[in-house]
Amino acid sequence: MRTSLVTAGLLLALVSALPAQQENGRYQPIGAWTTPYVEHLIRAGVLRDPDPLTRPLRRADLRRALSEVDTAARASGVRAIVRLLARELEEPADSVRWRLDAAVGVLAASDARRWAERPSADSAGIFPQAGLAASLEMPHLTLVTHPAIDNRLQYDPDYRGAKDRAVGGRTNEAYAVGSWRYVDVFFGSLGRNLGPTEAEGLALSTSPYSFDHLMVRLGPRRLRLELLAAQLDALPPWDSVTSAVRYFSLHRLVASPTDRLTFSLFETALYTKVDGVARSWEPWALNPLNSFYIAQYTGPEMNANISVGADVSYDLGRVRVFGQVFVDDVQVDRSDPGDKEPPGYALTLGASGGARGGALSWTGLYTRVTNLTYRTPAREEQYTRYGVGLGRNYSDYDQATVRVTAAVVPRALVTGELTVIRQGEGDMRDRYPPVSAFADSLTFLTGVVARTVRLAAQAVWTPRPDVTLSADVGRHFVTNAGHVAGATDGRWVWRVRGELRRSYSGSVR
């Protein structure tokens, strides 16, 4: 961690010498109340997506995109949403400004997990929530912190913090970011999703709770290099009690050659000690111009779990198509003819669009993750953080989803959803199979396959700018429940939430 702090400090000091420009680096978090409205407008073609393969978006980018919207030919519900978002994102013109966003709310839910598609065991309850987000924005530097109370965390199996307190909570965001026209330097904690926004990213998503990392952007936003680096939790190898601290690096090239096309190429590296020697952040994994795949063959000290992939988003007019592929391990050099190691890969394909002047939007997608994706024979190279996937939190499954959203009344959205999930018995946290067990049957949907059909509806309504009500109600029909052949199950999965907000802002002269 000392290395990470020194690196971040040196980068911030370096870019502070650049000519200052009024570049606002504050992000609108993925979990913000505005997200359903923003994503609906983007899918419907009303709002230009400032960064089609990256979330969260910067508030300044969203504000500019909203200012470009011509609402004259739009439905009344759409016009109301545009006004609502413009009010929320409005900022004073002062060069140094501060803002406090206070929120209190309550969540009633059938279970405590964040994702309705994958509910946890019954842990229904009513969970109080509250938060205070504070920001200080300067011409080239932004500071943000957002501590929050959330008693749901005490029952969420994906949360690894303290669960024996009367009041649960965590800091949702805490970061400093220096922003210039061709350079961003970010250090802190923030939830990110890389790839098509309609699905969790395959390389990095919000499956793990937000964690501290260093991220650097080099180049204009239409053609840029990005590097993300983080320290992960310690994990002992199989058959050992000695844990090894692990490190994660991701870099990608993002290009938007036209307003319609955006694509990216990325590599990830997850590495830990070699031959018993502990490691830390290493230069080869902090070089955004380096090839991780090539670097791992230059010396044994650079051994790592390397993955590669690509994303694409293309706007055809009324329809946008998107895709992502993640390759963990595909055998191209079979020096041993008896090595039939199954391929490890994941992919997402889909499309979205809108109709009726932006009053309707829809999305459909198919995604697949094979059995051995995200793991290697070395347990400490497992693609997880505290047992939760850095990209997807599940392997050996596929999912098809269709959603249709309507702006039925001003400042309200209603969504209908149909999702089908097939889940094999493979798990990225399981031990890697021995070579003697390799077979095509290990590739995808292994063992007894459980199938879940989810019929659901979501609604979000902001009757006043400072009040938001939301609900998600679904019925799950499960066959081969618990991977037991012939077993069936059905359950209602629901979440109902209300939130009251107050904002205070000013300038420092």
PAKETOR-502423 format. One record per residue (C-alpha): residue number from 1; x, y, z. Coordinates in Angstrom, 3 decimals. Each point is the difference from the previous one (the first is absolute). Layout:
! residues N
<num:NUM, x:X, y:Y, z:Z>
...
This chain:
! residues 509
<num:1, x:0.000, y:0.000, z:0.000>
<num:2, x:2.965, y:2.325, z:0.635>
<num:3, x:0.977, y:-0.503, z:-3.639>
<num:4, x:-3.502, y:0.863, z:-1.181>
<num:5, x:-0.111, y:3.220, z:2.016>
<num:6, x:3.410, y:1.105, z:-1.264>
<num:7, x:-0.982, y:-0.782, z:-3.601>
<num:8, x:-3.256, y:1.921, z:0.293>
<num:9, x:1.779, y:2.956, z:1.602>
<num:10, x:2.641, y:0.166, z:-2.720>
<num:11, x:-2.616, y:-0.117, z:-2.761>
<num:12, x:-2.083, y:2.728, z:1.615>
<num:13, x:3.100, y:2.148, z:0.439>
<num:14, x:0.998, y:-0.569, z:-3.626>
<num:15, x:-3.328, y:0.985, z:-1.530>
<num:16, x:-0.418, y:2.960, z:2.352>
<num:17, x:2.677, y:1.709, z:-2.080>
<num:18, x:-2.231, y:-0.169, z:-3.088>
<num:19, x:-1.978, y:3.094, z:-1.010>
<num:20, x:-3.248, y:0.024, z:1.984>
<num:21, x:-3.293, y:-0.239, z:-1.855>
<num:22, x:-3.529, y:-0.078, z:1.408>
<num:23, x:-0.350, y:-3.785, z:-0.305>
<num:24, x:-2.455, y:-1.391, z:2.538>
<num:25, x:0.986, y:-3.486, z:1.152>
<num:26, x:-2.901, y:-0.836, z:2.325>
<num:27, x:-1.895, y:-3.170, z:-0.895>
<num:28, x:-3.711, y:-0.761, z:0.235>
<num:29, x:0.088, y:-3.386, z:1.814>
<num:30, x:-1.535, y:-3.025, z:-1.687>
<num:31, x:-2.324, y:-0.435, z:2.991>
<num:32, x:-1.302, y:3.584, z:-0.106>
<num:33, x:-3.762, y:0.566, z:-0.174>
<num:34, x:0.478, y:1.645, z:-3.405>
<num:35, x:1.377, y:-3.148, z:-1.680>
<num:36, x:-3.308, y:-1.599, z:-1.169>
<num:37, x:-1.040, y:3.286, z:-1.628>
<num:38, x:3.362, y:0.592, z:-1.682>
<num:39, x:0.245, y:-3.528, z:-1.385>
<num:40, x:-3.582, y:0.106, z:-1.316>
<num:41, x:0.669, y:3.253, z:-1.882>
<num:42, x:3.207, y:-1.439, z:-1.477>
<num:43, x:-1.672, y:-3.240, z:-1.131>
<num:44, x:-2.899, y:1.980, z:-1.482>
<num:45, x:2.375, y:2.160, z:-2.052>
<num:46, x:-0.997, y:3.200, z:1.792>
<num:47, x:3.314, y:0.528, z:1.782>
<num:48, x:3.433, y:-0.427, z:-1.570>
<num:49, x:2.031, y:-2.506, z:1.985>
<num:50, x:3.133, y:1.920, z:1.093>
<num:51, x:2.009, y:-3.238, z:0.431>
<num:52, x:-1.811, y:-3.094, z:-1.369>
<num:53, x:2.271, y:-2.672, z:1.493>
<num:54, x:0.768, y:1.607, z:3.352>
<num:55, x:-1.919, y:0.601, z:3.202>
<num:56, x:-0.245, y:2.089, z:2.087>
<num:57, x:-0.293, y:3.143, z:-2.090>
<num:58, x:1.394, y:3.362, z:1.022>
<num:59, x:-2.580, y:2.550, z:1.100>
<num:60, x:1.482, y:2.613, z:-2.330>
<num:61, x:-0.341, y:-2.342, z:-3.003>
<num:62, x:-3.607, y:-0.773, z:0.899>
<num:63, x:-0.779, y:3.689, z:0.371>
<num:64, x:1.397, y:0.753, z:-3.450>
<num:65, x:-1.936, y:-2.885, z:-1.561>
<num:66, x:-3.243, y:1.204, z:1.604>
<num:67, x:0.550, y:3.524, z:-1.327>
<num:68, x:0.039, y:-1.455, z:-3.541>
<num:69, x:-3.428, y:-1.678, z:0.307>
<num:70, x:-2.752, y:1.492, z:-2.154>
<num:71, x:-3.195, y:-0.759, z:1.909>
<num:72, x:-2.388, y:1.625, z:-2.495>
<num:73, x:-0.976, y:-3.306, z:-1.639>
<num:74, x:0.187, y:-2.105, z:3.160>
<num:75, x:-2.770, y:-1.460, z:2.119>
<num:76, x:-1.063, y:1.999, z:3.053>
<num:77, x:1.371, y:-2.631, z:2.372>
<num:78, x:3.391, y:0.229, z:-1.701>
<num:79, x:0.076, y:3.781, z:0.245>
<num:80, x:-0.729, y:-0.241, z:3.725>
<num:81, x:2.884, y:-2.448, z:0.497>
<num:82, x:2.421, y:2.257, z:-1.905>
<num:83, x:-0.982, y:2.957, z:2.195>
<num:84, x:0.346, y:-2.112, z:3.137>
<num:85, x:3.520, y:-1.141, z:-0.927>
<num:86, x:1.078, y:3.484, z:-1.089>
<num:87, x:-1.026, y:1.355, z:3.391>
<num:88, x:1.908, y:-2.709, z:1.854>
<num:89, x:3.189, y:0.493, z:-2.039>
<num:90, x:-0.042, y:3.798, z:0.044>
<num:91, x:3.146, y:1.509, z:1.496>
<num:92, x:1.026, y:3.573, z:0.781>
<num:93, x:2.576, y:1.552, z:-2.318>
<num:94, x:2.450, y:0.744, z:2.820>
<num:95, x:3.473, y:-1.457, z:-0.473>
<num:96, x:0.101, y:-1.439, z:3.550>
<num:97, x:-3.243, y:-1.441, z:1.321>
<num:98, x:-1.234, y:-2.411, z:2.641>
<num:99, x:-3.084, y:-2.154, z:0.277>
<num:100, x:-1.660, y:-2.169, z:2.640>
<num:101, x:-2.608, y:-2.600, z:-0.965>
<num:102, x:-1.843, y:-1.469, z:2.990>
<num:103, x:-2.382, y:-2.925, z:-0.418>
<num:104, x:-2.129, y:-2.156, z:2.282>
<num:105, x:-2.006, y:-2.992, z:-1.136>
<num:106, x:-1.423, y:-3.372, z:0.818>
<num:107, x:0.168, y:-3.257, z:-1.942>
<num:108, x:-2.446, y:-2.874, z:0.438>
<num:109, x:1.165, y:-3.155, z:-1.785>
<num:110, x:-0.547, y:-3.740, z:-0.245>
<num:111, x:3.756, y:-0.525, z:0.389>
<num:112, x:3.118, y:2.058, z:0.634>
<num:113, x:1.961, y:-0.593, z:-3.208>
<num:114, x:0.295, y:2.919, z:-2.444>
<num:115, x:-0.879, y:-2.022, z:-3.115>
<num:116, x:-3.595, y:-1.143, z:-0.378>
<num:117, x:0.968, y:-2.552, z:-2.699>
<num:118, x:2.112, y:-1.878, z:2.573>
<num:119, x:-1.780, y:0.301, z:3.362>
<num:120, x:1.641, y:-1.321, z:3.146>
<num:121, x:-1.603, y:-2.307, z:2.523>
<num:122, x:-2.986, y:1.490, z:1.752>
<num:123, x:1.128, y:3.099, z:1.880>
<num:124, x:-3.055, y:2.207, z:-0.427>
<num:125, x:-0.044, y:3.189, z:1.983>
<num:126, x:-0.405, y:3.732, z:0.206>
<num:127, x:3.370, y:1.725, z:-0.195>
<num:128, x:0.568, y:3.678, z:0.904>
<num:129, x:2.435, y:1.892, z:-2.201>
<num:130, x:1.639, y:3.427, z:0.108>
<num:131, x:2.955, y:1.722, z:-1.597>
<num:132, x:1.872, y:3.264, z:-0.321>
<num:133, x:1.988, y:0.684, z:-3.168>
<num:134, x:2.426, y:2.918, z:0.130>
<num:135, x:1.995, y:1.423, z:-2.899>
<num:136, x:2.465, y:2.823, z:-0.561>
<num:137, x:0.547, y:0.864, z:-3.667>
<num:138, x:2.838, y:2.161, z:-1.302>
<num:139, x:1.112, y:0.782, z:-3.555>
<num:140, x:2.096, y:-3.165, z:-0.270>
<num:141, x:-0.531, y:-1.915, z:3.236>
<num:142, x:-3.093, y:-1.605, z:1.528>
<num:143, x:-0.333, y:-1.555, z:3.461>
<num:144, x:-2.977, y:-2.228, z:0.850>
<num:145, x:-1.028, y:-2.075, z:3.010>
<num:146, x:-3.281, y:-1.786, z:0.631>
<num:147, x:-0.367, y:-1.883, z:3.310>
<num:148, x:-3.336, y:-1.788, z:0.377>
<num:149, x:-2.054, y:-2.038, z:2.459>
<num:150, x:-1.569, y:-3.127, z:-1.491>
<num:151, x:-1.194, y:-2.779, z:2.299>
<num:152, x:-0.607, y:-2.268, z:-3.011>
<num:153, x:3.764, y:-0.588, z:-0.102>
<num:154, x:-0.181, y:-2.095, z:3.156>
<num:155, x:-1.908, y:-2.691, z:-1.903>
<num:156, x:1.517, y:0.242, z:-3.483>
<num:157, x:2.201, y:-3.059, z:-0.723>
<num:158, x:2.032, y:2.041, z:-2.505>
<num:159, x:1.056, y:2.543, z:2.659>
<num:160, x:3.144, y:-0.868, z:1.942>
<num:161, x:0.013, y:2.832, z:2.548>
<num:162, x:-0.993, y:-0.107, z:3.665>
<num:163, x:-3.446, y:-1.538, z:0.527>
<num:164, x:-0.179, y:-0.078, z:3.787>
<num:165, x:-0.790, y:3.690, z:0.509>
<num:166, x:-3.361, y:1.496, z:0.933>
<num:167, x:0.351, y:2.391, z:-2.931>
<num:168, x:1.531, y:-1.111, z:-3.300>
<num:169, x:1.611, y:2.218, z:-2.589>
<num:170, x:2.941, y:0.785, z:-2.221>
<num:171, x:1.471, y:2.786, z:-2.114>
<num:172, x:-1.573, y:-0.320, z:-3.446>
<num:173, x:2.406, y:2.396, z:-1.735>
<num:174, x:3.168, y:1.704, z:1.169>
<num:175, x:2.416, y:1.343, z:-2.599>
<num:176, x:2.183, y:2.787, z:-1.302>
<num:177, x:0.186, y:0.547, z:-3.748>
<num:178, x:2.092, y:2.444, z:-1.989>
<num:179, x:-1.522, y:0.728, z:-3.422>
<num:180, x:1.444, y:1.662, z:-3.050>
<num:181, x:-0.833, y:-0.148, z:-3.668>
<num:182, x:2.332, y:-2.891, z:-0.728>
<num:183, x:0.711, y:-1.395, z:3.479>
<num:184, x:-2.020, y:-1.344, z:2.931>
<num:185, x:1.633, y:-1.286, z:3.165>
<num:186, x:-2.388, y:-1.717, z:2.407>
<num:187, x:0.737, y:-1.502, z:3.400>
<num:188, x:-2.626, y:-1.326, z:2.371>
<num:189, x:-3.126, y:-2.112, z:0.161>
<num:190, x:-2.758, y:0.024, z:-2.629>
<num:191, x:-2.224, y:-2.674, z:-1.543>
<num:192, x:0.753, y:-0.538, z:-3.715>
<num:193, x:-1.484, y:-2.027, z:-2.850>
<num:194, x:2.056, y:-0.423, z:-3.178>
<num:195, x:-1.769, y:-1.162, z:-3.138>
<num:196, x:-3.575, y:0.235, z:-1.333>
<num:197, x:-2.096, y:1.674, z:2.672>
<num:198, x:-2.965, y:-2.360, z:-0.295>
<num:199, x:1.946, y:-2.805, z:1.729>
<num:200, x:2.650, y:-0.386, z:2.668>
<num:201, x:3.457, y:0.339, z:-1.522>
<num:202, x:1.943, y:-3.209, z:-0.581>
<num:203, x:3.362, y:1.438, z:1.084>
<num:204, x:-1.136, y:2.511, z:2.639>
<num:205, x:-3.474, y:0.636, z:1.360>
<num:206, x:-1.878, y:1.032, z:3.135>
<num:207, x:-0.245, y:-3.625, z:1.225>
<num:208, x:2.636, y:0.795, z:2.652>
<num:209, x:-0.727, y:2.986, z:2.173>
<num:210, x:2.025, y:3.077, z:-0.943>
<num:211, x:3.674, y:-0.298, z:0.948>
<num:212, x:3.067, y:2.249, z:-0.012>
<num:213, x:1.965, y:0.129, z:-3.235>
<num:214, x:2.199, y:2.200, z:-2.146>
<num:215, x:-1.270, y:0.876, z:-3.480>
<num:216, x:1.694, y:2.110, z:-2.660>
<num:217, x:-1.380, y:1.234, z:-3.331>
<num:218, x:2.389, y:1.153, z:-2.744>
<num:219, x:-1.241, y:1.633, z:-3.191>
<num:220, x:-3.214, y:1.631, z:-1.222>
<num:221, x:-3.218, y:-1.772, z:0.938>
<num:222, x:-0.566, y:-1.175, z:-3.573>
<num:223, x:3.381, y:-1.770, z:-0.074>
<num:224, x:1.453, y:-0.770, z:3.383>
<num:225, x:2.013, y:-2.442, z:2.046>
<num:226, x:-1.158, y:-0.930, z:3.493>
<num:227, x:1.787, y:-1.817, z:2.814>
<num:228, x:-1.622, y:-1.262, z:3.199>
<num:229, x:2.014, y:-1.617, z:2.793>
<num:230, x:-1.068, y:-1.285, z:3.412>
<num:231, x:1.117, y:-2.143, z:2.909>
<num:232, x:-2.340, y:-2.922, z:0.689>
<num:233, x:-0.545, y:-2.152, z:3.069>
<num:234, x:2.516, y:-2.631, z:1.085>
<num:235, x:-0.909, y:-3.567, z:-0.936>
<num:236, x:1.882, y:-3.184, z:0.902>
<num:237, x:0.876, y:-2.540, z:-2.712>
<num:238, x:-1.770, y:-3.345, z:0.023>
<num:239, x:1.362, y:-2.290, z:2.744>
<num:240, x:1.723, y:2.915, z:1.753>
<num:241, x:-0.730, y:2.291, z:2.932>
<num:242, x:2.389, y:2.768, z:-1.104>
<num:243, x:-1.907, y:2.762, z:-1.780>
<num:244, x:1.388, y:1.922, z:-2.931>
<num:245, x:-0.902, y:3.648, z:-0.584>
<num:246, x:-1.329, y:0.432, z:-3.533>
<num:247, x:0.117, y:2.872, z:-2.492>
<num:248, x:-2.216, y:0.874, z:-2.936>
<num:249, x:0.673, y:2.135, z:-3.072>
<num:250, x:-2.245, y:0.776, z:-2.954>
<num:251, x:0.783, y:2.159, z:-2.999>
<num:252, x:-2.000, y:0.712, z:-3.112>
<num:253, x:-0.015, y:2.019, z:-3.180>
<num:254, x:-3.308, y:1.800, z:-0.588>
<num:255, x:-0.779, y:1.484, z:-3.426>
<num:256, x:-3.023, y:1.840, z:-1.439>
<num:257, x:0.914, y:0.593, z:-3.674>
<num:258, x:-3.558, y:1.210, z:-0.706>
<num:259, x:-2.980, y:1.150, z:2.056>
<num:260, x:-1.606, y:-3.384, z:-0.612>
<num:261, x:2.880, y:-2.387, z:0.677>
<num:262, x:1.925, y:-0.590, z:3.222>
<num:263, x:2.241, y:-2.978, z:0.688>
<num:264, x:2.661, y:-0.995, z:2.495>
<num:265, x:2.769, y:-2.577, z:0.345>
<num:266, x:1.108, y:-1.011, z:3.477>
<num:267, x:2.324, y:-2.241, z:1.996>
<num:268, x:-0.095, y:-0.969, z:3.659>
<num:269, x:2.723, y:-1.418, z:2.243>
<num:270, x:-0.476, y:-1.563, z:3.434>
<num:271, x:3.263, y:-0.943, z:1.684>
<num:272, x:1.420, y:-0.999, z:3.350>
<num:273, x:3.188, y:-1.528, z:1.428>
<num:274, x:2.237, y:-2.268, z:-2.093>
<num:275, x:1.979, y:-2.888, z:1.517>
<num:276, x:-0.885, y:1.269, z:3.455>
<num:277, x:1.270, y:3.547, z:-0.655>
<num:278, x:-2.533, y:2.708, z:0.825>
<num:279, x:-0.727, y:2.675, z:-2.612>
<num:280, x:-1.484, y:3.483, z:-0.109>
<num:281, x:-1.145, y:2.287, z:-2.788>
<num:282, x:2.528, y:-0.564, z:-2.772>
<num:283, x:1.070, y:2.329, z:-2.828>
<num:284, x:-0.940, y:-2.383, z:-2.816>
<num:285, x:-3.590, y:-0.085, z:1.306>
<num:286, x:-0.146, y:3.796, z:0.416>
<num:287, x:1.076, y:0.777, z:-3.556>
<num:288, x:-3.111, y:0.831, z:-2.102>
<num:289, x:2.028, y:-0.431, z:-3.219>
<num:290, x:1.250, y:-3.423, z:0.958>
<num:291, x:-1.520, y:-3.296, z:-1.124>
<num:292, x:-0.732, y:-2.114, z:3.067>
<num:293, x:-0.276, y:-3.098, z:-2.153>
<num:294, x:3.508, y:0.465, z:-1.428>
<num:295, x:1.527, y:1.213, z:3.261>
<num:296, x:-0.894, y:-3.190, z:1.873>
<num:297, x:2.416, y:-1.931, z:-2.233>
<num:298, x:2.982, y:2.305, z:0.574>
<num:299, x:0.853, y:-1.429, z:3.413>
<num:300, x:-1.393, y:-2.276, z:2.716>
<num:301, x:-0.516, y:2.964, z:2.330>
<num:302, x:-2.702, y:1.267, z:-2.374>
<num:303, x:-2.143, y:-3.089, z:0.208>
<num:304, x:-3.693, y:0.966, z:0.262>
<num:305, x:-3.543, y:-0.977, z:-0.906>
<num:306, x:-0.405, y:1.962, z:-3.253>
<num:307, x:-3.316, y:0.601, z:-1.788>
<num:308, x:-0.827, y:1.965, z:-3.133>
<num:309, x:-3.199, y:1.295, z:-1.519>
<num:310, x:-1.871, y:2.575, z:-2.042>
<num:311, x:-3.226, y:2.058, z:0.125>
<num:312, x:-1.996, y:1.644, z:-2.761>
<num:313, x:-3.020, y:2.283, z:-0.242>
<num:314, x:-1.469, y:1.066, z:-3.357>
<num:315, x:-2.999, y:2.268, z:-0.546>
<num:316, x:-1.955, y:-1.002, z:-3.120>
<num:317, x:-2.463, y:2.858, z:0.391>
<num:318, x:-3.065, y:-1.223, z:1.844>
<num:319, x:1.831, y:-3.074, z:1.284>
<num:320, x:3.346, y:-0.309, z:1.768>
<num:321, x:1.846, y:-3.320, z:-0.008>
<num:322, x:2.679, y:-0.880, z:2.542>
<num:323, x:2.269, y:-2.829, z:1.006>
<num:324, x:2.845, y:-1.041, z:2.252>
<num:325, x:2.367, y:-2.960, z:0.035>
<num:326, x:2.366, y:-1.058, z:2.791>
<num:327, x:2.601, y:-2.701, z:-0.637>
<num:328, x:1.516, y:-1.504, z:3.136>
<num:329, x:1.707, y:-3.077, z:-1.416>
<num:330, x:-0.335, y:-1.467, z:-3.498>
<num:331, x:2.659, y:-2.560, z:-0.892>
<num:332, x:1.874, y:1.004, z:-3.159>
<num:333, x:3.319, y:-1.723, z:0.745>
<num:334, x:-0.729, y:-3.639, z:0.792>
<num:335, x:3.478, y:-1.333, z:0.669>
<num:336, x:-1.622, y:-2.953, z:1.775>
<num:337, x:-2.497, y:-1.805, z:-2.284>
<num:338, x:-1.626, y:-1.456, z:3.103>
<num:339, x:-0.747, y:3.451, z:1.431>
<num:340, x:-3.691, y:0.521, z:-0.784>
<num:341, x:-0.449, y:3.002, z:2.275>
<num:342, x:-3.460, y:1.498, z:-0.686>
<num:343, x:-0.088, y:3.640, z:-1.132>
<num:344, x:-0.734, y:2.763, z:2.479>
<num:345, x:-1.904, y:2.879, z:-1.552>
<num:346, x:-3.050, y:2.226, z:0.432>
<num:347, x:-2.071, y:2.080, z:-2.390>
<num:348, x:-2.958, y:2.372, z:-0.204>
<num:349, x:-2.070, y:0.889, z:-3.079>
<num:350, x:-2.990, y:2.314, z:-0.078>
<num:351, x:-1.933, y:2.914, z:-1.422>
<num:352, x:-2.036, y:2.924, z:1.308>
<num:353, x:-2.184, y:2.725, z:-1.428>
<num:354, x:-2.980, y:2.269, z:0.498>
<num:355, x:-3.296, y:1.175, z:-1.472>
<num:356, x:-2.893, y:2.470, z:0.388>
<num:357, x:2.133, y:3.107, z:0.410>
<num:358, x:2.077, y:-1.541, z:2.766>
<num:359, x:-2.999, y:-1.155, z:2.036>
<num:360, x:1.017, y:-3.650, z:-0.569>
<num:361, x:3.379, y:-1.716, z:0.201>
<num:362, x:0.998, y:-3.638, z:-0.170>
<num:363, x:3.015, y:-2.241, z:0.309>
<num:364, x:0.689, y:-3.654, z:-0.680>
<num:365, x:3.189, y:-1.897, z:0.756>
<num:366, x:1.567, y:-3.429, z:0.229>
<num:367, x:3.049, y:-0.662, z:2.163>
<num:368, x:2.071, y:-3.098, z:0.744>
<num:369, x:2.871, y:-0.857, z:2.364>
<num:370, x:1.619, y:-3.420, z:-0.341>
<num:371, x:0.862, y:-2.309, z:2.865>
<num:372, x:3.754, y:0.656, z:0.409>
<num:373, x:-0.075, y:3.745, z:-0.667>
<num:374, x:1.492, y:2.193, z:2.761>
<num:375, x:2.109, y:-2.762, z:1.614>
<num:376, x:3.292, y:-1.846, z:-0.443>
<num:377, x:1.683, y:-2.937, z:1.789>
<num:378, x:1.493, y:2.622, z:2.363>
<num:379, x:-2.723, y:0.952, z:2.475>
<num:380, x:1.703, y:3.316, z:0.770>
<num:381, x:-0.491, y:1.043, z:-3.671>
<num:382, x:-3.775, y:-0.345, z:0.328>
<num:383, x:-1.753, y:2.989, z:-1.643>
<num:384, x:-1.710, y:1.161, z:3.182>
<num:385, x:0.151, y:2.485, z:2.822>
<num:386, x:-0.990, y:-1.436, z:3.388>
<num:387, x:-1.669, y:-2.860, z:-1.839>
<num:388, x:-2.104, y:2.257, z:-2.260>
<num:389, x:0.763, y:0.134, z:-3.725>
<num:390, x:1.741, y:3.102, z:-1.318>
<num:391, x:-2.030, y:-0.363, z:-3.201>
<num:392, x:-2.861, y:-2.473, z:0.221>
<num:393, x:-0.656, y:-1.670, z:3.325>
<num:394, x:-1.007, y:-3.280, z:-1.644>
<num:395, x:1.414, y:-2.375, z:-2.589>
<num:396, x:-1.411, y:-2.994, z:-1.893>
<num:397, x:-3.239, y:1.767, z:-0.921>
<num:398, x:-1.816, y:1.888, z:-2.710>
<num:399, x:-2.772, y:2.569, z:0.147>
<num:400, x:-2.476, y:1.518, z:-2.434>
<num:401, x:-1.843, y:3.182, z:0.996>
<num:402, x:-2.577, y:2.246, z:-1.655>
<num:403, x:-1.150, y:3.262, z:1.583>
<num:404, x:-2.478, y:2.639, z:-1.203>
<num:405, x:-0.234, y:3.382, z:1.782>
<num:406, x:-2.727, y:2.638, z:-0.352>
<num:407, x:-0.134, y:3.592, z:1.224>
<num:408, x:-3.651, y:-0.309, z:1.021>
<num:409, x:-0.424, y:3.257, z:1.921>
<num:410, x:2.336, y:2.945, z:0.574>
<num:411, x:3.090, y:-0.953, z:2.025>
<num:412, x:-0.922, y:-3.694, z:0.134>
<num:413, x:1.153, y:-3.165, z:-1.764>
<num:414, x:-1.529, y:-3.485, z:-0.077>
<num:415, x:1.966, y:-3.024, z:-1.262>
<num:416, x:-1.044, y:-3.534, z:-0.850>
<num:417, x:2.638, y:-2.757, z:0.030>
<num:418, x:0.359, y:-3.604, z:-1.102>
<num:419, x:3.233, y:-1.774, z:0.967>
<num:420, x:1.050, y:-3.623, z:-0.441>
<num:421, x:3.136, y:-1.248, z:1.797>
<num:422, x:1.580, y:-3.443, z:-0.422>
<num:423, x:2.532, y:-0.728, z:2.727>
<num:424, x:2.376, y:-2.975, z:-0.029>
<num:425, x:1.791, y:-1.359, z:3.037>
<num:426, x:3.300, y:1.729, z:-0.793>
<num:427, x:1.191, y:2.745, z:2.368>
<num:428, x:3.006, y:2.301, z:-0.418>
<num:429, x:0.806, y:-0.536, z:3.695>
<num:430, x:0.338, y:-3.778, z:-0.435>
<num:431, x:3.283, y:-1.806, z:-0.428>
<num:432, x:1.226, y:-0.282, z:-3.568>
<num:433, x:-0.480, y:-3.511, z:-1.436>
<num:434, x:3.111, y:-2.153, z:-0.561>
<num:435, x:1.288, y:-0.643, z:-3.512>
<num:436, x:-1.246, y:-3.579, z:0.232>
<num:437, x:-3.577, y:1.315, z:0.293>
<num:438, x:0.105, y:2.328, z:-3.032>
<num:439, x:-2.871, y:-0.672, z:-2.409>
<num:440, x:-2.401, y:1.936, z:-2.205>
<num:441, x:-2.674, y:-0.560, z:2.659>
<num:442, x:1.884, y:2.433, z:2.276>
<num:443, x:-0.364, y:2.902, z:-2.426>
<num:444, x:-3.514, y:1.273, z:0.660>
<num:445, x:-3.128, y:-0.839, z:2.049>
<num:446, x:1.553, y:-2.829, z:1.985>
<num:447, x:-1.856, y:-2.444, z:2.210>
<num:448, x:-3.698, y:0.457, z:0.751>
<num:449, x:-1.012, y:3.330, z:-1.529>
<num:450, x:-2.390, y:2.197, z:1.985>
<num:451, x:-2.280, y:2.288, z:-2.003>
<num:452, x:-1.646, y:3.172, z:1.274>
<num:453, x:-2.746, y:1.836, z:-1.879>
<num:454, x:-0.536, y:3.466, z:1.406>
<num:455, x:-3.066, y:2.141, z:-0.781>
<num:456, x:0.342, y:3.413, z:1.564>
<num:457, x:-1.025, y:3.644, z:-0.063>
<num:458, x:1.877, y:3.047, z:1.240>
<num:459, x:-1.220, y:3.529, z:0.614>
<num:460, x:1.692, y:3.229, z:1.017>
<num:461, x:-1.788, y:3.289, z:0.716>
<num:462, x:1.356, y:3.366, z:1.102>
<num:463, x:-3.123, y:2.009, z:0.908>
<num:464, x:2.206, y:2.835, z:1.278>
<num:465, x:3.646, y:0.724, z:-0.786>
<num:466, x:0.969, y:-1.076, z:3.526>
<num:467, x:-2.114, y:-3.179, z:0.278>
<num:468, x:0.382, y:-3.285, z:-1.899>
<num:469, x:-2.062, y:-3.171, z:0.384>
<num:470, x:0.995, y:-3.249, z:-1.685>
<num:471, x:-1.136, y:-3.613, z:-0.097>
<num:472, x:1.113, y:-3.289, z:-1.575>
<num:473, x:-2.380, y:-2.968, z:0.219>
<num:474, x:0.639, y:-3.328, z:-1.705>
<num:475, x:-1.079, y:-3.612, z:0.041>
<num:476, x:2.725, y:-2.638, z:-0.404>
<num:477, x:-0.824, y:-3.467, z:-1.343>
<num:478, x:2.888, y:-2.433, z:0.601>
<num:479, x:0.460, y:-3.504, z:-1.384>
<num:480, x:2.748, y:-2.349, z:1.215>
<num:481, x:0.151, y:2.255, z:3.042>
<num:482, x:3.224, y:-0.346, z:1.958>
<num:483, x:1.361, y:-2.106, z:-2.898>
<num:484, x:-2.284, y:-2.859, z:1.020>
<num:485, x:-1.530, y:-1.666, z:-3.040>
<num:486, x:-3.785, y:0.422, z:-0.063>
<num:487, x:-0.176, y:2.383, z:2.968>
<num:488, x:-2.110, y:3.126, z:-0.525>
<num:489, x:-0.296, y:3.239, z:1.916>
<num:490, x:-1.698, y:3.350, z:-0.320>
<num:491, x:0.268, y:3.200, z:1.959>
<num:492, x:-0.852, y:3.664, z:-0.091>
<num:493, x:2.984, y:2.329, z:-0.052>
<num:494, x:-0.739, y:3.619, z:0.768>
<num:495, x:1.530, y:3.300, z:1.068>
<num:496, x:-1.835, y:3.227, z:0.899>
<num:497, x:1.959, y:3.132, z:0.855>
<num:498, x:-0.663, y:3.629, z:0.829>
<num:499, x:2.588, y:2.786, z:0.232>
<num:500, x:-0.087, y:3.631, z:1.103>
<num:501, x:2.879, y:2.300, z:-1.006>
<num:502, x:1.249, y:3.472, z:0.802>
<num:503, x:2.849, y:1.788, z:-1.787>
<num:504, x:2.073, y:2.971, z:1.140>
<num:505, x:2.632, y:1.731, z:-2.098>
<num:506, x:2.088, y:3.110, z:-0.147>
<num:507, x:3.251, y:1.484, z:-1.212>
<num:508, x:3.360, y:0.785, z:1.571>
<num:509, x:1.586, y:3.287, z:-0.993>
